[in-house]
């Protein structure tokens, strides 16, 4: 009898450092689904627990920084890491612990999603932590992925047009990021423009704007998809292009759960 064919092993180990979303649409849950759907292997270090639905974050329980670092260390030492992805890092102490652990695997690129405010408006970053986010995570990141409001806070000027998106990307690279993807989803108009600036050059991604409430977790999902691509050895621009296509398909085919910002269909691969 012929033995069954061996299942192909996942390619690309992504160690995700972020908060949990009890609703499953954003945070660690969205990250795991995304990396898995794209053929990678997702490991996690949880920074906070949230009681969250499609409307808002109702409550946050923080994980001690020492234990966040411990989660990262044991996974890194045993399973290994091909790329890091950081999401919700709510205070300076957590950022310091995370940055110290990432320094132990300097060859693994970091995709930094500068999570500051939840889709429902809840603040996820302490006000005094912005400078630490810039100096500890944005600086040295292989890719930083801010939306328009996040970009404004990071660069200190209004980011409300494609011209200012490019200015923001340039400012983020001057601040030490190796590449910046400034997303245009929070803008207006019939077209969404995302701009990518890196050491290799510039690339513009444009697509018709979707009129939908299926937007919960889009930022987490996009950053994790980019990290998965880098972990799998894809060139940055290709990883970003695949990530954008994946998010769009996940929005278009979303199940419509909840009465607020609906989660995506992470199982649908573009």
C-alpha positions, 0 to 999 in steps of 0.5 A: 500500500502506498503511504500517504503523501507528506503534508507540506510544512508551513514556510516562514515562522512569524512571531507575533507580539500583540494584544488579544481580541476576544471577538476574533476579528483583530489582534492576535486572533486575526494575526494567526488566521492571516499567517496560516491562510498565507501558508506561514507558521504563526507563534505569539507573545500576547501583550494584553487581553481585551474584552472586545466586540465589533463596537469597541474595546470594553476592558483591557488586562495588561500582561506583565512586561517580563512575561511578554518577554518570556513568551518571546524568548522561549519561542525564539530559542526553540521554534525560531523566528523568520520575521517579527510582527508587533501590534498593540504595545500599550506602554513603555515598559512593554516596548522596552521588553519587546525591543530587547528580545527582538535584538536577540534575532537581528536578522529577522525583519520586524513589521511594526504596526503602530497600533494606537487607537482601536477601530471603535475609538478606544485608546490602545497606547498610553499617551506617554509611550509615543516617543518610545514607540518611535525610538524602540520599534519604528527605528530599525523596523523593516517595515512600519505600517501606519494608517493616516491618523497614526502617521500624523502622530508619528511624524507631527504633521497633517497626513491627509493627501497622497502628497503628505503620505509620501512626506510621512513615509520619508519622515518615517525613514529618516526616523530610522525605519527601513521602509514605510507603508502609509495607508490611505484607507482613512482618507476620502475619495473613490480611490484608496492609495497606499504608498510604500517607500523603502531603500529600494525605491517607491511604489504606489498601490491604488484600488477602488474604495470599498463601501463596507463596514467589514473593516475590523482588524484590517490593520492587524491583518495587513501587517501580519500578511506583510510579515508572513511574506518577508518570513517566506523570503518574498521581496518587500514590494511583492509581500506588500502587494500580496498582503493588500490583495489578501485584505481586500478579498477578506473584506469583500467576502466577510461574513457580516458578523456583529452590528459594528465594524464587521470582522474579515473573512481571513480564510479566503485567500486572494 
